[in-house]
Each structure stands twice: as C-alpha cells, then as structure tokens.
Amino acid sequence: MDYLSFSKKEWEVLVCFWAVDEPLCCTEFSERFGLNRNTSLSVIRKLVNKGVLEIASIKMSGSVLARRFQPAVSELEILQTGLTDDQIFELVKIAIRKIEDPEQLTQLLNVIGELKTKAS
C-alpha cells in the first residue's frame, strides 16, 4: 500500500480514527469531528477500499443498521513505509497523547532534550 498517495482529507480522517481509539459510524464521526456527513461517508468508503479502515461492527443507529469503522493498520505500520516529516510529526503527536504514565512522558522529554542538544 502506498500510504503517500492519500489525499489530505483521507489522511485527516485516518488520523481522527487513530485519535479516538474506538469504532465509529459515519454519523458519529461527522458529529465528533464536524465534517459533513456525505464527505465523511465518501472518505471512509475510500479508506475501506484502500484497506486502511475496516468494519468493526454493525449497530442500530435510530431505526437503521450502521457500520462502525476502525483502523485496519496502526500508526507504526504506516511510519515504517516512508512518510514525510510532517506526516510523521502528526502521528507522533497522536501517540504521545495516548501516553498516561508520567514516567514515560518524562522519558520522552529527556529524549527530546538530548536531540535538541545534539542539533545545537
């Protein structure tokens, strides 16, 4: 899969799915991220066809059945494919936000400090 061939909107939607860390239907996605429902549906369909989103479950939404989607690939899998620096930066921000252990955050700050010192 050539992850660099994603459109900007496809990339944004995929990053949002990683950030929530739970399956969402199109309506839930649209409401949570403020994206037009038709745009959400179109982009999600493209990402499913590309194999990076998958149907996680089907649930009742009002009076209809709705498919709930989740990422089929991890941030790490995509990182290993040769992304641009900006794309990697966005993925790293998502990963850092998931860290709850203060000790791990301190370790990351130490690594960043070391890298800043080397770059100076």
C-alpha positions in Angstrom: 0.0 0.0 0.0 1.4 3.4 -1.0 0.4 5.5 2.0 1.8 8.6 0.5 -1.0 8.5 -2.1 -3.6 9.5 0.5 -5.4 12.8 -0.2 -5.2 15.4 2.6 -8.8 14.6 3.6 -8.1 10.8 3.7 -5.1 11.5 5.9 -7.1 13.7 8.3 -9.9 11.1 8.6 -7.5 8.3 9.3 -5.6 10.4 12.0 -9.0 11.1 13.6 -9.8 7.4 13.8 -6.5 6.7 15.5 -7.1 9.5 17.9 -10.4 8.2 19.2 -9.3 4.7 19.6 -12.8 3.3 19.2 -15.0 2.2 16.3 -17.3 5.0 14.9 -20.1 5.0 12.4 -20.2 7.8 9.8 -22.7 9.8 11.8 -20.7 9.6 15.0 -17.6 10.5 13.1 -19.3 13.6 11.5 -20.7 14.8 14.8 -17.5 14.3 16.7 -15.1 15.9 14.1 -17.5 18.4 12.5 -17.1 17.0 9.0 -20.0 17.0 6.6 -21.7 13.5 6.7 -21.5 13.0 2.9 -17.8 13.9 2.9 -17.2 11.6 5.8 -19.0 8.7 4.1 -17.1 9.2 0.9 -13.7 9.4 2.5 -14.4 6.5 4.9 -15.5 4.4 1.9 -12.2 5.2 0.1 -10.2 4.3 3.1 -12.0 1.0 3.4 -11.3 0.3 -0.3 -7.6 1.1 0.3 -7.6 -1.4 3.2 -6.7 1.1 6.0 -10.1 1.2 7.6 -12.3 -1.8 8.3 -15.8 -2.5 9.5 -15.5 -3.3 13.2 -19.2 -3.9 13.9 -22.7 -3.2 12.9 -25.1 -1.4 15.4 -28.6 0.1 15.4 -28.5 3.8 14.8 -32.0 5.1 15.2 -34.1 2.7 13.0 -31.3 1.6 10.7 -28.2 -0.6 10.9 -24.9 1.4 10.8 -21.5 0.1 10.2 -18.8 1.1 12.7 -15.3 1.6 11.4 -11.8 1.3 12.9 -8.3 1.5 11.6 -7.0 -1.7 9.9 -3.4 -0.5 10.2 -1.5 1.0 13.1 0.4 4.3 13.1 3.6 2.3 13.4 2.8 0.3 10.3 2.4 3.5 8.3 5.5 5.0 9.9 7.6 2.1 8.6 6.6 2.9 4.9 8.5 6.1 4.4 6.2 9.0 5.3 7.0 12.7 5.1 8.3 14.6 8.1 5.0 16.4 8.5 3.0 13.2 8.4 5.3 11.5 11.0 5.1 14.6 13.2 1.2 14.3 13.3 1.4 10.6 14.1 3.9 11.1 16.9 1.6 13.8 18.4 -1.3 11.3 18.4 0.9 8.6 20.0 2.1 11.0 22.7 -1.4 12.0 23.6 -2.2 8.3 24.4 0.5 8.0 27.0 -0.9 8.2 30.5 2.2 7.2 32.5 4.0 10.4 33.8 7.3 8.5 33.9 7.1 7.6 30.2 6.3 11.3 29.4 9.4 12.3 31.4 11.5 9.8 29.5 10.2 11.3 26.2 11.1 14.8 27.4 14.6 13.6 28.2 14.9 12.1 24.7 13.7 15.4 23.2 16.2 17.3 25.3 19.1 15.1 24.1 18.1 15.5 20.5 17.8 19.3 20.9 21.3 19.3 22.4 22.7 17.3 19.5 21.1 19.5 17.0 22.6 22.7 18.5 
